[in-house]
Structures are given as C-alpha cells and as structure tokens.
Amino acid sequence: MSGLPVVVGVDGSSSALAAVAWAARECALHDAPLRLVHAYTLPTRGYPEVISSARELRSAMYDQGRMWLSQAVAVARSEAPDVTVEYDLRMEHPTPVLLAESSRAREVVVGSHGLGGFTGALVGSTAVALSQHGECPVVVVRGNEHQGPVVVGVDLSPESDPAIGFAFEEAAAMDVPLVAAMAHVDEQSSLLNTRMSGWLEKYPDVAVEQMVVGERPIPLLLELGERAGLVVVGSRGRGGFAGMLLGSTSQALIYHAPCPLAVVRPA
C-alpha cells in the first residue's frame, strides 16, 4: 500500500466515526493509507471547575483526543482490516491543520456535524476555506450511505474537469454507474455529450447516464442525491454546478445533501 493518504478529521462524534468508516472503505478501494487527525485548542469555558490550571486542561484534552483517536482506529480496522492506519494529535486550530493536510492527501474527509474541532468547524468558514483553498478533494460524509450511482454536476468550463475526473475514478472503483447532470443552459445544453466524450473514452467500463434538466442546481442535486452513493461538485466554474459552490449554495449542500458530498476544486 502506497501513495497519498486519505485524511480524516476526528472529534469523537458519531458523525466523525461515520466519516472514518467511509474513508477506510475508500482507502481499501484505492489501496491508500488512512490518516486520522485530531486537532484542538484550549477552550475558555465549558470544562469542569475542578480542572483548575492550564496544564491540567491540556492534559485532559490530550487524553480525550487520544481516546477519540483510539475509537477511530478501531472503527477503521473493523471496516478495512488491511488498510494501513496512522494518527496524529495536535494542539492547533482545525482550519489551518486541515488546509495543511490537504497539501499531502488524496482527499480530506469530515463528518457533517460533531462535538467541535474538525466537524463542528466545517459548518461555515472552514468549509468555504477548504473549497476555495484546499489542495485536494474534500468529502463531507452525511445523510444516508448506500450503494448507488456517483452523481457529478457538470458545466462547460475546464474548471469542472477535476470534479468530473474524480467522479469517474470513484464510479470505477465502486463499480457503480455515473450520472452526469447539467442544469439547463439554453444553447449549451446540447453540448453535454461533447463535454463528456473524452472521459467516456478514458473510462469505457463505467456506465454513464447523461442528464440535462431545466431545473435549478440545488433541487436537482438534492433529488439525485437521494439515490446516490456520492455527489461530486466543483468549487468554481462558469455557471451550472461548478460555479454554485461559492457562497450560500455550498452551505446548503453541506447542511442538506442526502448522501456523502465531494467538493473538488481546480488544481
């Protein structure tokens, strides 16, 4: 097993453990190592008064982090016994830790909500920071997990190529169909097949359904996500799905996507 790891943010929540399980299976599919990371900062309130000093608080949070990482390792080994697992515990703010990890990861995986740290920080500024500045795909594990197609939102800009490529790679590894969906864009709507032709040649064994729908992107993706194993979108582009990750739509997907969501930004 070699190559870049799949990195998971761990915070002790059930959501984070679901992310660990998803990532372990992902590692098994791609023969990649798994890296579990917990980062924390010292809180100013919320801990018992009996913890009276900064040293005691650091020790308590360190022990808590080790316990959460041990739980995560157990989940990972249960899901994928042959996957190499490493872990790291840091006293740093989660956002810069995740961004740094993204520079040397295959993908970064987080839960959709949690007890704080990675998954709690994802809702809001960290999600935007990762989608705009992360150096690898970011997967938010949420909603129902089931065997279903990979859905990718397509527009006609080159910036959406990384998202399309990631979606094809995932569909091939999972051995599931790919649904390539494009919101209706007037005269451009007939060009979806041309946009996809090179990818169809590269992945001839992936069954592909192409959809051009006169519907707004968010409702369409939410509907398709109900039967999907993974939804993939780009972080920017010219209209359609790839452009929608900027601003409020990214948060709508993070809060409401009915299945795991991958955000893939241009290199």
N, C-alpha and C positions, 0 to 999 in steps of 0.2 A: 504494500500500500504506500503510495507516494503522492506528491502533488500538494496543491494548496488545501488548507483545511476548510471545513465548514465551521464557522464560529457561531456560538450560541450565547446570548446574554441570559444569565441565570439570576433569579432573585428569590427563589423559594416558593413562588406561587404555583398553583396548578396550571396556569397559563404558560408559565415558563417551562414547566416539565413537559407539557404538550409540545412546545417548541423543540425541546431536547429530543423527544421521541421522533418527531418529524425529521429533524436534522440527522439523527442516527440512521434512519432509513434512507435518507438522501445520500449519506456517506457510503452506505452499502451499495447503492445503485451506481455510484460514480467512483468507487474504490478510493475514497478520500478519507483522511483522518478527521476526527472530530475534536474541536477545541471548545471547552466550556470556560466562560469567563464571568466572574462576579466582581463588580466594582461598587464601592460605597464611599460615601462621605459622612463625616460625623454629624449627626442631627443636633439641632439646637433645642429640641424638645421631643417628648414622646417616649422617653425611656424612664424606667423607674427611678425614683429619687435615691434609692439605695445605691445606685451606680453614681458615685459622688465625684469621681475625678475623670479627667480626660483619658488617663491611662487605663482606668477600668472600662470606660466606654469603648476605647479602641480594642481592648482585649475581648469584650463581649461581642462587638460587631465582627471581629476577626473569627471568633469561634462560631458565630452564627453563619458567616459566609462559608466556612469550611463544612459545616453541616449541610447547608444547601447544595454545595458542590458535590458532596458525597451522595446526596439523594439523586442529583442529576446524573452522576456517573452510573449509579445503579440502574436508573431508567434507561440510559443509553445502552448499557451492556445487556439489559433484558431485551431491548428491541433489535440490537445488532451486535451479537457477541464477538464477531470477528473484526469489528471496526476498532482501530487504534484511538484511544481517548486520552487527551491531556487536559489539564485545567489550570486556571490562573486566578489568583485572588489579589485585588488591588484596592488601595485606598486612594481613589481618584474619582473625578466626576464622570458619570457614564458616557456623556456625549462625546468628549474627545477620545475616550477609550474605544468606543465603537468605531469612530472615524479612523483611528489609527489601525485598529484590527482590520478594517475593510481594505487597507492597502496591501495586505498579505493574506487575503482569504479568497476562497472560491465564492462564498456568499456569507452574509451575516443573517442569522435567524433569530427572531424575537417573538415573544408572545404578544397578545393584543392588550393585555392588562395584567396587573400584578400588584405586588406589595411595595413597589418603589424600585429604585435602581433602574435597570435596563428597561423592563417592560412598562413600568409606570412612566418613565421619562419619554418613552416612544410617542405617547399621545401628545401632540403639539410640536414644540420646536425641534426635538430630536428627530422625529420622522421627516420633517422638512429638511433638516440638515443632512440626513443620510441620503435622501432622494436627490438633493442638489449637489452634495459634495463627497458622498461615499464613492469608493473606488471599486466596488463590486456590487452585484445584485443584493437587495435586501428583501428578505421574506418575512412577512408578518403571519404567524400561524394563528388562525382564528376560525370561528364558525365550525361547520361540520367537516370532518375528514372522511372521505370515501373515495372509492375507485371511480374516477370519472375522467372526462377529457381535460386536456390543458387548453384553456381559453386565452388567446392573445389578442389584445387590442392593436389594430394596425392603422397607421396613416401612411401617407405617400412620401414622407420625408426620410432621408437617410438616417436621421437621428433615431428612428424606431428600429433600425436593423439589429442592434444588440438585444432588444426585447424579443424580436422575432426569433433570432438565433437561440436565445436562452430557452424560449418556449419549445422550439423544435427539439433541442437537446433533451429537455425534460420529458417530452412526449415519447421520444425514442427510448430513453432509459426506463420510463414507467411502462412502456408498451401499451400506450393508450392513444386514442385519436387526438388530433389537434383541431380546434375550432378557431379560425382566423376571422375576426369580426371587425368590420369597419362601419362607423357611423356614416350615414348618407351625406355625401359632399357633392351634390349636384353633378356636374360633368365628370368629376373624378371617380365617381362610384364604379364606373365600368373598368377601371384600371387596376382593381384589386388583384385579378389573376396575373397581370403583368408584374405587379409588385412582388408576388409570391413565387414567380416561376423559378428563380434561382434557388430558393430554399427547397422547393419541391424536388428539384434535381439532386440537391445535396442530401436530402433525407427521403429517398424513394420508398422506404418501408413504412413511413408514417402516414396513416390515413388522415386526410385533411378535408374539413368542411369549411367552405368559404361563405361568409355572410356579409351582405351589405344591407343595412337596416336603416330606414328613415326614422330613427329614434335617438333621443339624447343619450350620450355615452354612459352616464351613471346608471340610469334604469336598465339599460341593456346589459351592462356588465353584472349588475346585481342579479338580474334574471338568469343569465347564463351561468353565473357562479353557483346557483342552486344545484346544478347537476355536474359541476366541475370538480376536479381534484386540485386544480391550481388555476388562478387567474394571473396573467402576466401583463404588465403595462410598462411603457417607457416613462421617463421622467420629464421629457420635454420633446417638442416637435412642432410641426405646423398643422394645428387643428386636429380634430378627431381625438383618439385615445392618448396618443403620446404627449400631447400638449396639456392634457387635463390634470396631470399630477401636480401642477403648480397651484398653490392656493387652497381654497376650501375643498376642492374635489378630492385631493389626497387624503384629507382627514375624514371625508365621508366614506371613502373606501376602507380606511383603517378601522373606523368605527363599525361599519355595517357590512363589509364583504362577507358573504355566507360561506366562504372557504378560504384556505390559505392564499395570500396575495404576494406576488413578487414584483418589486419595483426595480427596473433595470435602466440605469442612466447611460448615456453615450460615453465612450471611452475618452 
